[in-house]
Amino acid sequence: MEPNGILIYGELNKENGISQIVFELLTKSAELKEKIWNQQIMVCIIGPRMNYDNIIKSLSEYGADKVIIVNDNRLSEFDENYHAKIFTQIAQKYSPRIVLIGATVQGKQIAPYTSVKLNTGLTADCTDLNIGDNYLLLSTRPTFGGKLTADIYCKTFPQMATVHQNTFKAIKKENQIDVIYDWIDIDKIENKITKINSIKKIISSKDINTAQIIVSGGMGACKDNGFTLIYELAQRLNAAVAGSRSAFEKGYITKSQQIGQTGKTVAPDLYIAVGISGAAQHLAGIKNSGKIIAINEDKNAPIFNHADVGIVGNLFDILPDLINELDR
Ligand SMILES: Cc1cc2nc3c(=O)[nH]c(=O)nc-3n(C[C@H](O)[C@H](O)[C@H](O)COP(=O)(O)OP(=O)(O)OC[C@H]3O[C@@H](n4cnc5c(N)ncnc54)[C@H](O)[C@@H]3O)c2cc1C
């Protein structure tokens, strides 16, 4: 079968709604599809037995041509074993030309498995996608520690790429949509994992994907009560807390709060970078921010080249003053 169309992994969030990344990938796919003879955009959803009407409607509003739903109550929660294997079987069956997956916690488990099973390449953490003159997917991603960007063609099909949320904007584009309820024999899927227990981790921060304001801490805040001050400032501003990879490695934030090339790409109206030097890998995650305020004691820190407002000084002096001012 000739490879045909673009297949998107239709990630469901914990509330069994469609994740925002899917709408962003749909918008990008609508642009790509025009350059590959208007081939179909397909979205594959793997989830429990439930009413999918609202989901189907929202996918049609963002330009999907077809939705393929595999539903079973064993799929009510994301399970890397089932979801990766089912998505791979769907990709084998529909033989897409391009496969796009969010670089999310789910996507990072599905994409490598699928690419190995389909014997094809995978370009991860792309910052842009285009169609080249040869009609192949042209994936752009940072390389050499973020100092350069590479344009990558994959010559085998499907051409696979993962993209962080907030890399592309989701724009509505109403379309007629075909709905297929497909069937995969789940009993035949070997499950080597037995779930014993699951523990909910409570993170005392707003969601950085949707927050309008983010207060982000770096290595400079990883001492004394630096992150306590960051959380206090965030609380006054109704902001989410995030950080650099150094802050993650030091244990002050979780992986899902890390911003940058190997973390999340965010698009708040305001990003406040506290004690962050502004390495290229960090900047990759904040380029879609509205305004950036940087607080750093080193006046030559690279972050100041990207900030709308720069405050040179010690964060342990500046943050308490800011907090006091907001409390007045
Ligand atoms: C392949 C690869 C992927 C990577 N992915 C990521 C990624 O996703 N995200 C990411 O963030 N990094 C990533 N990195 C790491 C990145 O290169 C940097 O090492 C990291 O971003 C530095 O974090 P930082 O700015 O917090 O720390 P530093 O570079 O150590 O900067 C700390 C800053 O705090 C300032 N400071 C110190 N004390 C104070 C004070 N009291 N008051 C005010 N300012 C103070 C200092 O002047 C300095 O500028 C990646 C690296 C590689 C090679």
The ligand as an SDF file (V2000), in Angstrom:
LIG
                    3D

 53 58  0  0  0  0  0  0  0  0999 V2000
   21.0490   18.3700   24.9440 C   0  0  0  0  0  0  0  0  0  0  0  0
   20.7770   19.3540   26.0490 C   0  0  0  0  0  0  0  0  0  0  0  0
   19.4590   19.6080   26.3800 C   0  0  0  0  0  0  0  0  0  0  0  0
   19.1800   20.5490   27.3950 C   0  0  0  0  0  0  0  0  0  0  0  0
   17.8720   20.8140   27.6900 N   0  0  0  0  0  0  0  0  0  0  0  0
   17.5990   21.8060   28.5900 C   0  0  0  0  0  0  0  0  0  0  0  0
   16.2500   22.1810   28.8620 C   0  0  0  0  0  0  0  0  0  0  0  0
   15.2830   21.6010   28.3600 O   0  0  0  0  0  0  0  0  0  0  0  0
   16.0480   23.2040   29.7320 N   0  0  0  0  0  0  0  0  0  0  0  0
   17.0710   23.8830   30.3580 C   0  0  0  0  0  0  0  0  0  0  0  0
   16.7970   24.8110   31.1280 O   0  0  0  0  0  0  0  0  0  0  0  0
   18.3390   23.5170   30.1290 N   0  0  0  0  0  0  0  0  0  0  0  0
   18.6360   22.4930   29.2810 C   0  0  0  0  0  0  0  0  0  0  0  0
   19.9210   22.1230   29.0870 N   0  0  0  0  0  0  0  0  0  0  0  0
   20.9630   22.6960   29.9900 C   0  0  0  0  0  0  0  0  0  0  0  0
   21.4290   24.0840   29.5800 C   0  0  0  0  0  0  0  0  0  0  0  0
   22.4930   23.9890   28.6600 O   0  0  0  0  0  0  0  0  0  0  0  0
   21.9180   24.8680   30.8160 C   0  0  0  0  0  0  0  0  0  0  0  0
   22.9290   24.1440   31.4470 O   0  0  0  0  0  0  0  0  0  0  0  0
   20.8220   25.1820   31.8190 C   0  0  0  0  0  0  0  0  0  0  0  0
   19.7120   25.7690   31.1790 O   0  0  0  0  0  0  0  0  0  0  0  0
   21.3530   26.1560   32.8600 C   0  0  0  0  0  0  0  0  0  0  0  0
   20.3820   26.3650   33.8360 O   0  0  0  0  0  0  0  0  0  0  0  0
   20.3830   27.6790   34.7020 P   0  0  0  0  0  0  0  0  0  0  0  0
   20.2520   28.8770   33.8170 O   0  0  0  0  0  0  0  0  0  0  0  0
   19.3510   27.5000   35.7520 O   0  0  0  0  0  0  0  0  0  0  0  0
   21.7940   27.6200   35.4220 O   0  0  0  0  0  0  0  0  0  0  0  0
   23.1190   28.4490   35.1860 P   0  0  0  0  0  0  0  0  0  0  0  0
   23.5360   28.4530   33.7700 O   0  0  0  0  0  0  0  0  0  0  0  0
   24.0950   27.9510   36.1970 O   0  0  0  0  0  0  0  0  0  0  0  0
   22.7110   29.9510   35.5460 O   0  0  0  0  0  0  0  0  0  0  0  0
   22.3890   30.4000   36.8290 C   0  0  0  0  0  0  0  0  0  0  0  0
   22.2150   31.9050   36.7350 C   0  0  0  0  0  0  0  0  0  0  0  0
   21.7870   32.4030   37.9850 O   0  0  0  0  0  0  0  0  0  0  0  0
   22.4180   33.6240   38.2300 C   0  0  0  0  0  0  0  0  0  0  0  0
   22.4290   33.8040   39.6930 N   0  0  0  0  0  0  0  0  0  0  0  0
   23.1290   33.0780   40.6180 C   0  0  0  0  0  0  0  0  0  0  0  0
   22.8410   33.5180   41.8600 N   0  0  0  0  0  0  0  0  0  0  0  0
   21.9530   34.5310   41.7180 C   0  0  0  0  0  0  0  0  0  0  0  0
   21.3060   35.4010   42.6420 C   0  0  0  0  0  0  0  0  0  0  0  0
   21.4620   35.2690   43.9620 N   0  0  0  0  0  0  0  0  0  0  0  0
   20.4670   36.3370   42.1460 N   0  0  0  0  0  0  0  0  0  0  0  0
   20.2740   36.4760   40.8110 C   0  0  0  0  0  0  0  0  0  0  0  0
   20.8880   35.7050   39.8850 N   0  0  0  0  0  0  0  0  0  0  0  0
   21.7000   34.7280   40.3410 C   0  0  0  0  0  0  0  0  0  0  0  0
   23.8010   33.4800   37.6270 C   0  0  0  0  0  0  0  0  0  0  0  0
   24.3270   34.7520   37.3190 O   0  0  0  0  0  0  0  0  0  0  0  0
   23.5020   32.6440   36.3820 C   0  0  0  0  0  0  0  0  0  0  0  0
   23.2860   33.4540   35.2510 O   0  0  0  0  0  0  0  0  0  0  0  0
   20.2360   21.1920   28.0860 C   0  0  0  0  0  0  0  0  0  0  0  0
   21.5560   20.9080   27.7280 C   0  0  0  0  0  0  0  0  0  0  0  0
   21.8320   20.0020   26.7270 C   0  0  0  0  0  0  0  0  0  0  0  0
   23.2580   19.7410   26.3490 C   0  0  0  0  0  0  0  0  0  0  0  0
  1  2  1  0
  2  3  1  0
  2 52  2  0
  3  4  2  0
  4  5  1  0
  4 50  1  0
  5  6  2  0
  6  7  1  0
  6 13  1  0
  7  8  2  0
  7  9  1  0
  9 10  1  0
 10 11  2  0
 10 12  1  0
 12 13  2  0
 13 14  1  0
 14 15  1  0
 14 50  1  0
 15 16  1  0
 16 17  1  0
 16 18  1  0
 18 19  1  0
 18 20  1  0
 20 21  1  0
 20 22  1  0
 22 23  1  0
 23 24  1  0
 24 25  2  0
 24 26  1  0
 24 27  1  0
 27 28  1  0
 28 29  2  0
 28 30  1  0
 28 31  1  0
 31 32  1  0
 32 33  1  0
 33 34  1  0
 33 48  1  0
 34 35  1  0
 35 36  1  0
 35 46  1  0
 36 37  1  0
 36 45  1  0
 37 38  2  0
 38 39  1  0
 39 40  1  0
 39 45  2  0
 40 41  1  0
 40 42  2  0
 42 43  1  0
 43 44  2  0
 44 45  1  0
 46 47  1  0
 46 48  1  0
 48 49  1  0
 50 51  2  0
 51 52  1  0
 52 53  1  0
M  END
$$$$
